[in-house]
């Protein structure tokens, strides 16, 4: 019960202009009831087994191989020159795109999605490091191309899971002051409430559950990953992907996932998708069951019935041992073989899936040594 009565929590209440003691107590009781309801839903989930969330397939991690690669990799995992970005401000989002659908990649897995008059922000991370520490951990390659205080009006913030490169405390603490709904997988609500998000703004979902924001339906769909923010809370919250279903256009957002048969089921239920935004980096043959490799990601695009592939989760933080440019190179090579429409925006660049310029199909990063799929295959197990 600690923390219910502090001023920070009370001030996070939507529309709060100062609270009486009675109002504060009512708020504490309401928050406690909401937290109990979230816990009951979490523990009643089909994905919750033996006190943890579970994947449908086993996870194989080769710890010895992972350690060896982390120590001996000679790849350039971070840039040594400035990355080209497209600076944005609130004014850039004042008008809608011609088709009513526009996607802006802000780096890593942070997207600003505009669809049917609604704006969604996915996995928002503005912090300098994807880490619980301010002085250590993966550091951003570039400043966020859209300042946090320049965000346009948002209708919802959509999270895939609670890892630090997807759920950033300092970012959430700012967003908590804006009274915007957070749409998240089971268990993540407790994290948000601890960061200052009022419980009435938190909506939790299990796999295959749906909600509606404006004219857009959002479906929480399965992923093959894991969760946790400390060594002691692994898989205490759920992970997921999301389907954004507009009246005419649709988008899939992967969050983090390895390859699994669920892609085909998602494609059959909700596809075809005009855009599939799929994680494209942080892969390794030592952990192929939690992060997808580029070639299987392209296969996932086919499974999902995706028309355009947008790489995310890359070129922002160093989270693996491959060259930071390697995901883009392998995607270009694989997309050409598999006849997949690949877009390669710079951080901050927007595009309308109906009108994609040729400039978004060209690489913007330097030529660096990288390993091909044949040299360094990444193939998920249990298939």
N, C-alpha and C positions, 0 to 999 in steps of 0.2 A: 504493500500500500504506500510505500515511501514515494514522495514526489507529487502526490495528488494535489497538495495544497500550496505548492510553490507558485510564485508569481509568473514564472515563465510558462508553466502549463496553462494557467488561467488566461494569460494574454493570448494564447494560441487559439482560444475558442472563437469560432467565426462570429464576426460582428461585435466582439467584446469591447466595451467602452469602460471597463472597470467593473469589478464584481463585489457583491456583498458576501458575507459569510455564508448565508443560506444558499446563494447561487453557487458558490465554490463547492459546498457540500453536495448539492444536487449534481454538479458536474462530475465530482469524484465518484458518486454512486453510479451515474450513467456510464462513465468510463469503465468502472469495474464490471458492470453488466455486459458491456460491449466486449471487454476482454475475455470474460468467461464464455460468451457465445462464440468468439473466434476460436478459443481453445477447444470447445466441443466440436466445432466443425472440423478443425484440424485433425483431432484424434479420431473422428468418424470417417475420414477420407479413405477410400480404397487404396491410396498410395501410402498410407501410414501403417507400418508393420513393425511390431516389437520396439516401439518407442522412437521410430525414425521414419522419414520418408524414404522410399525405395524406388529404384528404376526397375523396369520390367526385365532388363537384361543385366547380366553380371558386369562388374567393372574390374578390368585387369590393368594394373599399373605396375610397370617394371621399374622399381625404385633404383636398382643398381644402375641400369641403363640411363635413367633420368639424371642421377647424380654425376655419372661420367660425362654426359653431354653438357651439363651445366658447368662443369669444371674445365673441360677441354675444347669446347666449341670455339672455333676461331671466326665465326660469322660476325659481321657488323650488325648487331642487334638494335642499334639506335643511330639516327642520322648525325653527321658531324657538320651539317650545313642547314640553313633555314629551309623549312618546308613551305612550299607555296600554299597559301590559304586565301580564301575569299572572305574578306571582312564584311560582317553584316550588322545591321541595326534594326530597330523596331520598324522603321519606315519601309524596309524592304518587304515587309509582310502585310502592308496595308491593303493591297489589292489581291484578289484571288487569281489563280492561274486560269488559262483558257478552258481547261477541261474540268476545273474544280478539284484537281488532285495535284499536289505538289509535295515533294520530299526534299528535305535539306539535311545533308549529313554534316553534323557538327563535330565529328571525331569519335573514334571508338564505336560504342553502341548507342550513342546519343543521336536521335533523329527528331526533327520537327516535321510532323506529318500533318498536312492540311488536306482534309477530305470531306466533301459535302458540307462545307461551312463550319467544320469543327477543326480544332487544332489539338494535337496530341504531342506530348514530349515523352520519348522512350529513354529509359535507363540514364537519367541525367547525371553527368559527372563533369563538374567544372573545377574540381580540386586539382592542385598541382601534382599530387601523388595519389596513386591507387593503393592506398596503404592506411593502416590505423595510425601511422606515425607521420608527423609533419616533416621530419628530417631524414627519413629513409623509406625505401620502397620504390617501385616503378614510377618514374617521373615523366610528365607530359613532354611530348616532342615539340609542342607548339601551344601558344595561348589559345584559349577558346575563341573561335572566330566570331561568335556572337556573345557579347558580354551578358552576364546573368541579369543585370539590371536593364538590359535592352530586350528582354523577351517580350514578344507580343502577348495579347490575351490568350490564355490557354483554357481548354475545356476539360482536360484530364491529363494526369501524369501516369504513365504505364510502365510498370517494372516487371522484369523477368525473374530476378532472384536477388539475393542479398550480398553477393560478393562485392568487395570494395571497388572494383572497376565498373560496377553497375549501380551501386547504392553508396553515394558519397555523403557523409554526414554534413559537411559545410554547405553543400548544395541543397540538401533536403531542409536544413534549418532555414535557409533563405526562402525556399519554395513554400514552407509551412506557413509563412506569413501572408501568402497570397490567397488563401482559402480556395484552393483548387483540389478537386477529388484526386485521390491516389487509387489506382486500380492495380491490384497486386495479387500474387499467388498466396496460398494459405500460409499463415505464420509470420509473414513479413510485416503485418500490421503492428505487432508488438515492437519491432525495430523502429518503425516510423513514429509511433506514439512516444517512444523514448527520445526521439530526435525533435519532438515538438509538434508533430502533426496531430491535430485534434481528431479524436476517435470518430467523429461524425463524417470526416472526410475520407475515411479508409474503407475501401471495398475489397474484400478478399474473395478469391475464386479458386476452385479446384479444376483439374483438367476436364475439358469438355463442357464447362459451364459458360454461360453467355451473359452479357449485359448490353445495354444500349446507351449511347451518348449522342444526343441530337438525332440525326438520321443515320448514324453509323452504329453497326453492331460489332461488338468486340467479343471474340471467342478465346478463352484460355485453353491452349492446346498442349499436348505432351511435349517434353523434351527429354534428352538423355544427358544428365549432368549431375550436379550435386550442389550443396549450399553450405553456408557457415561463415562466421566472421572471426572465430577463434579456434584453437585446436580442440576445444571441448564441446562445441555445439554443431558439429557436422550433421547435416541433413535434418536439422530441427525445423527448418522451413522448406517450403516447396519451391521448385524451379519450374519454369514453363516457357513456352513460346506464345505468340499472340497472332490472331488473324483479325485484321481490320476490314470489315465488310461494308462497303458503301453501297449506294443504290445501283451504281454501274461499275465501279472500280473496286479492286480488292488488293490488299497488301499483307504479306506474311512477314513477321518479325521474329527472328529465331531466338533472341537472347543468346545463351550459350548452350551448345548441344553437340554430342557426337552423332555419328550416323546411326539410324535405327529404322525399323520398318514403319514407324509411326508417320514418317513423311508421306508415304503413299496414302495412309488413311486420312491424314489432314487434307491432302490434295483431293481425294475423292469426296470428302465431306464439304470442303469450302472452296476448292479451286474451281476454275483456274485463277491464278493470281496475276495481276498486272505487274507487280513488283514483289520479288522475294529478297528480303534483306537478311543475309545469312552470315554468321561469323566466319571469318576467313583467315584468322591467325591464332597464335598461341598454341598451335598444334605441335605434336611430337610423336614419334613412334613409341615412346615410352608411356604415353598416356592417351591412347587413341579412343578410349571409351568415355572421355569427358569433353574433348575438343575435336571437332571435325577437321579433317584435312581438306585442302582445296579441291581435290578431285572428287571426293565423296560429297563435298558441298555442292559441286556442280551437278552431281547425280541427284542430290536432294532437290535441286531446282527442277529437274525433270519430273521427279516423283510428285512434287507439289503442283505440277502443271504451271510453272512460272514462266511468264513471258519475258521478264527482264530481271537479271541478277544484279543486285547491289551489294558489294562487299562491305561488311561492317566488322567491328572488333579488330581493326588492324590500323597500322601506321599512326598510332597515338601513344601507346605504352609498350615497353619491352617486357613481354611476359613469357618468352620461350627462348630457344637457342637458335632459331633460324634467322637469317638475314631479315631486316625489317622490310625490305622490298620484295622478298621471295614470294609472299602470298599473291601479290599483284602479278608477278611474272608467271607463276604456275596457273593462275586463273586465266590469264590471256592465252596461254598455250592450251589449256584444257577446254576453254570455251570455243576456241577455233576448231578443235577436234570434234566437239560435241554439238556444234552449231547452236550455241547459247548466246543470247543477246546480253552482253556484259557492259555495264556502265561504270565509269571510274572517276567519280567526282573528286575534286580536291576538297579538303576540309572547309566547310562553310558554303559549298556550292549546292545550289538548288536545281531541281529538274522536274519537269512535268512529264510523266511516263508516256503521254500521248505525243510529245514533241521533243524528242531527245536529239540534241545537236551532235554533230560528228566529234566536236571537241571533247565530249564526255566519254568517248570510246578510246581515247589515247592515253598512254601512260604519262604521268607528270613527275615521276620520281627518277633519281639518277640510276645509271647502270652500275650494279654491284654484283659480285659473285653470288650465285645462289644454287641450291640443289634442286634438281628436277624430281618429278614423281618417281621416276625409275631409280634415282639415287637415294632418295629418302622417302619411301612410301609410308603413308599414314592410313591404316586400315582398321576400322573398329572391329572388335571381336564379337562373337556370339551371333553372327548373322547366318 
